Amino acid sequence: MKSVQVLTFCLLFLLPGIARTQSGPASSNAPASSPKPPTANQADSDLFQALNDIDLGGVQDFFTNVQQHFDDTNIFELGSLKEVAQRILPVLDEYEETEPYAIWLKAHLDDFDAAREIQRQIKAAPAQPAGPQRMAVLQRSIWVAELKKQPWPPLAKTYLPKLKPIFVEEKVPAELVWVADVESAFDPRARSPAGAAGMFQLMPATARDEHLSLWPFDQRYQPEKSARAAAHYLHTLHQHYGDWPLALAAYNVGEGRVDKLLKEHKVHSFDAVARWLPSETQMYVPKIAATVLQREGRLLSDL
């Protein structure tokens, strides 16, 4: 079996546990069509022989480590994945079938950079406790500095005029279209190893809840349909929380997880609950806030 097929099957079958929790939204090949993957029993027997012939342990271990670090509450360890990510990217980028995973990974490389900078600054001032307030201020400043170095993603100018009106129609601030930058750099082909797909990285359950079809054509890869589903879900979350940071946290990790933590700790804001959320979510909300500020000149609190 060709190595491209091996890589594809590897990502489909050997990474099932890398699940990003989302009762809202963190894979297929073509945006136009995403056929259901075969089950292990349906897979060609040549696959198993090929897996014996080609060592893909590095790819498997990398995605497992990424998810473990994303799920953990300690963000400081994320920075250690940067070098490995850069080595894995050419492997994923080489083949059409695995390119969607490369697109997803590229959109998250700056997460590793930001985690390193957070750790560096915490170590540089050990006398200051790394409490919720300091971490909130630190993350926001680091993300603003990081995004100042980044140009607009190439696809943003293509999609912003089409997608902003959809967000407005769904009663969501047009500026939150920039969620697509954080999720996928506005590339509708993106797919995470957890199964989130499309420009707004919707998980299958969320897509179905928002009336998107997954079969025979996966509508998560259609920018306008995906944008409308994401915007509607964000509107629902904002109605629930009355607060965009919490709504965005729930978009990333699921409202069940957010609701449980808010209740357990008797708090009512993202900053107050952030330390108990997964590292991915801890970074996700300030990253979106910095992106909206840098690209639109707006604060989340003003939306």
C-alpha positions as CSV (number, residue, x, y, z in Angstrom):
1,M,0.0,0.0,0.0
2,K,1.3,3.5,-0.8
3,S,2.6,5.5,2.1
4,V,0.0,8.2,1.5
5,Q,-2.7,5.6,2.2
6,V,-0.9,4.4,5.3
7,L,-0.7,7.9,6.7
8,T,-4.4,8.5,6.0
9,F,-5.5,5.3,7.7
10,C,-3.1,5.9,10.5
11,L,-4.8,9.2,11.3
12,L,-8.2,7.7,11.0
13,F,-7.8,4.6,13.0
14,L,-4.9,5.0,15.4
15,L,-5.9,8.4,16.9
16,P,-9.5,7.8,17.9
17,G,-8.9,8.7,21.5
18,I,-7.7,12.2,20.6
19,A,-11.1,13.7,21.3
20,R,-11.7,17.4,21.8
21,T,-14.7,17.9,24.0
22,Q,-17.3,20.0,22.3
23,S,-21.0,20.1,22.7
24,G,-20.4,23.0,20.5
25,P,-17.1,23.1,18.4
26,A,-11.0,22.3,18.5
27,S,-10.9,14.2,8.9
28,S,-11.8,14.5,5.5
29,N,-9.8,15.2,2.4
30,A,-11.8,17.3,0.0
31,P,-14.0,20.2,1.0
32,A,-16.7,19.2,-1.4
33,S,-17.1,15.6,-0.2
34,S,-16.3,13.7,3.0
35,P,-17.2,10.0,2.7
36,K,-17.5,8.0,5.9
37,P,-14.2,6.3,6.7
38,P,-14.3,2.5,6.5
39,T,-14.4,0.6,9.8
40,A,-11.3,-1.4,10.8
41,N,-13.0,-4.6,9.6
42,Q,-13.5,-3.0,6.2
43,A,-9.9,-1.8,5.8
44,D,-7.8,-3.5,3.2
45,S,-5.6,-6.2,4.8
46,D,-2.6,-4.6,3.1
47,L,-3.0,-1.7,5.5
48,F,-1.8,-3.9,8.5
49,Q,1.2,-5.2,6.6
50,A,2.1,-1.6,5.5
51,L,1.9,-0.4,9.1
52,N,4.4,-3.1,10.0
53,D,6.7,-1.9,7.2
54,I,6.6,1.9,7.9
55,D,7.2,3.5,11.3
56,L,4.6,6.1,11.9
57,G,5.1,6.2,15.7
58,G,6.4,9.7,15.6
59,V,3.2,11.1,14.1
60,Q,1.0,9.1,16.4
61,D,2.9,10.1,19.5
62,F,2.9,13.7,18.5
63,F,-0.9,14.0,18.1
64,T,-1.3,12.0,21.4
65,N,1.0,14.5,23.2
66,V,-0.7,17.5,21.7
67,Q,-4.1,16.4,22.9
68,Q,-2.8,15.4,26.3
69,H,-1.2,18.8,26.7
70,F,-4.3,20.6,25.4
71,D,-6.5,18.7,27.8
72,D,-4.3,19.3,30.8
73,T,-4.7,22.5,32.8
74,N,-0.9,23.3,32.8
75,I,-0.2,25.5,29.8
76,F,3.5,25.7,30.4
77,E,4.2,22.3,28.8
78,L,2.7,23.2,25.4
79,G,5.9,25.0,24.3
80,S,7.8,21.7,24.3
81,L,5.9,20.5,21.2
82,K,7.0,23.3,18.8
83,E,10.1,21.5,17.4
84,V,8.3,18.2,16.9
85,A,5.4,20.0,15.2
86,Q,7.7,21.6,12.8
87,R,9.2,18.2,11.9
88,I,5.8,16.6,11.6
89,L,4.4,19.3,9.3
90,P,6.3,18.3,6.1
91,V,5.1,14.8,6.5
92,L,1.4,15.9,6.7
93,D,1.9,18.5,4.0
94,E,3.3,16.1,1.5
95,Y,0.1,14.3,0.7
96,E,-3.3,15.5,-0.3
97,E,-5.0,13.2,2.1
98,T,-3.2,14.5,5.1
99,E,-3.0,18.1,4.1
100,P,-6.1,19.1,6.1
101,Y,-4.3,18.0,9.3
102,A,-1.3,20.1,8.3
103,I,-3.6,23.1,7.9
104,W,-5.0,22.6,11.4
105,L,-1.5,22.2,12.9
106,K,-0.2,25.4,11.2
107,A,-3.0,27.4,12.7
108,H,-1.9,26.2,16.1
109,L,1.9,26.7,15.9
110,D,1.6,30.0,17.6
111,D,-0.1,28.3,20.6
112,F,3.2,26.7,21.3
113,D,5.1,29.9,20.9
114,A,2.8,31.8,23.3
115,A,3.0,29.0,25.9
116,R,6.8,29.3,25.8
117,E,6.6,33.1,26.3
118,I,4.2,32.7,29.2
119,Q,6.6,30.3,30.9
120,R,9.6,32.5,30.2
121,Q,7.9,35.6,31.7
122,I,6.7,33.6,34.7
123,K,10.2,32.4,35.4
124,A,11.6,35.8,34.9
125,A,9.6,37.2,37.8
126,P,9.2,34.3,40.3
127,A,8.3,36.5,43.2
128,Q,5.0,37.4,41.5
129,P,2.4,34.7,42.1
130,A,1.0,33.3,38.9
131,G,-2.6,33.8,40.0
132,P,-5.7,34.3,37.8
133,Q,-5.3,38.1,37.4
134,R,-1.6,37.9,36.5
135,M,-2.2,35.1,34.1
136,A,-5.1,36.9,32.4
137,V,-3.0,40.1,31.9
138,L,0.0,38.2,30.8
139,Q,-1.8,36.1,28.2
140,R,-3.5,39.1,26.7
141,S,-0.3,41.0,26.4
142,I,1.6,38.1,24.9
143,W,-1.1,37.4,22.3
144,V,-1.3,41.0,21.3
145,A,2.5,41.0,20.8
146,E,2.4,37.7,18.9
147,L,-0.4,38.8,16.6
148,K,1.3,42.1,15.8
149,K,4.0,40.0,14.1
150,Q,1.5,38.1,12.0
151,P,0.1,39.3,8.7
152,W,-3.5,38.7,7.8
153,P,-4.0,35.1,6.7
154,P,-4.2,35.0,2.9
155,L,-7.7,33.7,2.8
156,A,-9.2,36.3,5.2
157,K,-9.7,39.0,2.6
158,T,-11.6,36.4,0.4
159,Y,-14.0,35.2,3.1
160,L,-14.5,38.2,5.4
161,P,-16.9,40.0,3.1
162,K,-19.0,36.8,2.6
163,L,-19.1,35.7,6.2
164,K,-19.5,38.9,8.2
165,P,-23.1,39.4,6.9
166,I,-23.9,35.9,8.0
167,F,-22.8,36.5,11.5
168,V,-24.8,39.7,11.6
169,E,-27.9,37.9,10.4
170,E,-27.4,35.4,13.2
171,K,-27.2,38.3,15.7
172,V,-23.5,37.8,16.4
173,P,-21.0,40.6,16.2
174,A,-19.3,40.5,12.7
175,E,-15.9,40.8,14.4
176,L,-16.3,37.3,15.7
177,V,-15.8,35.9,12.2
178,W,-12.1,36.0,13.3
179,V,-12.8,32.8,15.2
180,A,-12.1,31.2,11.9
181,D,-8.6,32.7,11.9
182,V,-7.8,31.1,15.3
183,E,-9.4,27.8,14.3
184,S,-8.1,27.3,10.7
185,A,-6.5,30.5,9.3
186,F,-9.8,30.8,7.3
187,D,-9.0,27.6,5.4
188,P,-12.2,25.5,4.9
189,R,-10.1,22.3,4.3
190,A,-8.8,22.2,7.9
191,R,-9.4,19.1,10.0
192,S,-8.2,18.3,13.5
193,P,-7.1,14.8,14.5
194,A,-10.1,15.0,16.9
195,G,-12.5,15.2,14.0
196,A,-13.4,18.9,14.1
197,A,-13.6,20.1,10.5
198,G,-13.9,23.1,8.4
199,M,-13.1,26.8,8.7
200,F,-14.9,27.0,12.1
201,Q,-13.8,23.5,13.3
202,L,-17.1,22.1,14.1
203,M,-17.3,18.7,15.8
204,P,-19.8,16.2,14.3
205,A,-22.3,16.5,17.1
206,T,-22.4,20.2,17.0
207,A,-22.8,20.2,13.2
208,R,-25.8,17.9,13.5
209,D,-27.3,20.0,16.2
210,E,-26.9,23.0,13.9
211,H,-28.6,21.1,11.0
212,L,-25.5,20.5,8.9
213,S,-25.3,17.3,6.9
214,L,-22.3,15.1,7.3
215,W,-23.1,12.5,4.7
216,P,-22.8,12.1,1.8
217,F,-21.4,15.6,1.6
218,D,-19.9,17.1,4.8
219,Q,-21.3,20.6,4.9
220,R,-18.7,21.6,7.6
221,Y,-16.4,22.2,4.6
222,Q,-18.7,24.7,3.0
223,P,-17.7,28.1,4.3
224,E,-21.1,29.8,4.3
225,K,-23.0,26.9,5.8
226,S,-20.3,26.3,8.4
227,A,-20.2,30.1,9.3
228,R,-24.0,30.1,9.8
229,A,-23.8,27.1,12.1
230,A,-20.9,28.5,14.1
231,A,-22.6,31.9,14.4
232,H,-25.9,30.4,15.5
233,Y,-24.2,28.3,18.1
234,L,-22.2,31.3,19.4
235,H,-25.5,33.2,19.6
236,T,-27.0,30.4,21.7
237,L,-24.0,30.3,24.0
238,H,-24.0,34.1,24.4
239,Q,-27.7,34.0,25.4
240,H,-26.8,31.4,28.0
241,Y,-23.8,33.2,29.5
242,G,-24.4,36.8,28.6
243,D,-20.7,37.1,28.2
244,W,-18.5,36.6,25.1
245,P,-15.4,35.1,26.8
246,L,-17.5,32.4,28.5
247,A,-19.4,31.8,25.3
248,L,-16.1,31.3,23.4
249,A,-14.8,29.1,26.1
250,A,-17.9,26.9,25.8
251,Y,-17.6,26.9,22.0
252,N,-14.1,25.4,22.5
253,V,-14.6,23.0,25.3
254,G,-18.4,22.5,25.6
255,E,-20.9,24.3,27.8
256,G,-21.2,21.3,30.1
257,R,-17.6,21.7,31.2
258,V,-17.9,25.4,31.6
259,D,-21.2,25.3,33.5
260,K,-19.8,22.7,35.9
261,L,-16.8,24.7,36.8
262,L,-18.7,27.9,37.2
263,K,-21.1,26.2,39.6
264,E,-18.3,24.3,41.5
265,H,-16.2,27.4,42.1
266,K,-19.1,29.9,42.4
267,V,-17.6,32.3,39.9
268,H,-19.1,34.1,37.0
269,S,-16.3,35.0,34.6
270,F,-13.8,33.4,32.2
271,D,-10.8,34.8,34.1
272,A,-12.1,33.4,37.4
273,V,-12.6,29.9,36.0
274,A,-9.7,29.8,33.4
275,R,-7.2,28.0,35.6
276,W,-9.5,24.9,35.8
277,L,-10.1,24.8,32.1
278,P,-8.0,22.8,29.6
279,S,-4.9,24.5,28.4
280,E,-6.3,24.8,24.9
281,T,-9.3,26.8,26.2
282,Q,-7.1,28.9,28.5
283,M,-5.2,30.1,25.5
284,Y,-8.1,30.1,23.0
285,V,-10.2,32.9,24.6
286,P,-7.4,35.4,25.0
287,K,-6.1,34.5,21.5
288,I,-9.5,35.4,20.0
289,A,-9.7,38.5,22.1
290,A,-6.3,39.6,20.8
291,T,-7.1,38.7,17.3
292,V,-10.3,40.8,17.3
293,L,-8.4,43.7,18.9
294,Q,-5.5,43.5,16.4
295,R,-7.6,43.0,13.3
296,E,-10.7,45.0,14.1
297,G,-9.7,47.4,16.9
298,R,-12.4,46.1,19.2
299,L,-12.5,44.6,22.7
300,L,-14.6,41.6,23.4
301,S,-16.2,43.6,26.2
302,D,-17.4,46.1,23.7
303,L,-19.1,43.7,21.3
